[in-house]
Amino acid sequence: MLSWGGVIPIQNKMRYRGLVCIQNIRGFTITELMVVAVIIAIGAAIAAPNIGGWLAKQRLNSSSRTIAAHLQQARMTALKFNKDVRICFENNASPTPDRYIVEADLTDPVVPWTTLEDDIDITPNFTVVAMAANSTGFDSRGLALQQGSIVVQSTKAPVADNTRTITLSLGGSISIR
């Protein structure tokens, strides 16, 4: 319980005998604040060079998951509407960066042209059966028209971890490695 004058009564009278004044409690000193600021600056200097590689790796993972999700969407569309759905990739096509489209008919895109970021490159590699090496699709039963893989690579991610491979089997299953 506080009393007037910033004084707190003490319950243990044997030890303190009276009242204790709390006038010496204050905020942080400038030295303490400067030490904290220096610690934060050192931590930021250590972390800053690694952020660029981490962001590039996250963009690579995001692009890979997006392509895999669009492949899955193409498969579901083929099953739903009982017709073939194609996925066509354009890589290193001037003047546009790497991009792809998912379409059920030439006039009916399931997923419109999707352009990847500048630092992300794709290399489709499908077994050429009846289609081009840069395209695949799904038939009305959800089976792949061509099996193969799509290599997604980042030019800015750390070299040890800058590639993802999306694999498409003839059965229609999709995996990312």
Secondary structure by P-SEA (a helix, b strand, c coil): cccccbbbbbcccccccbbbbccccccccaaaaaaaaaaaaaaaaaaccaaaaaaaaaaaaaaaaaaaaaaaaaaaaaaaacbbbbbbbbcccccccccbbbbccccccccccccccccbbbbbbccccccccccccccccccccbbbbbbbbbccccccccbbbbbbccccccccc
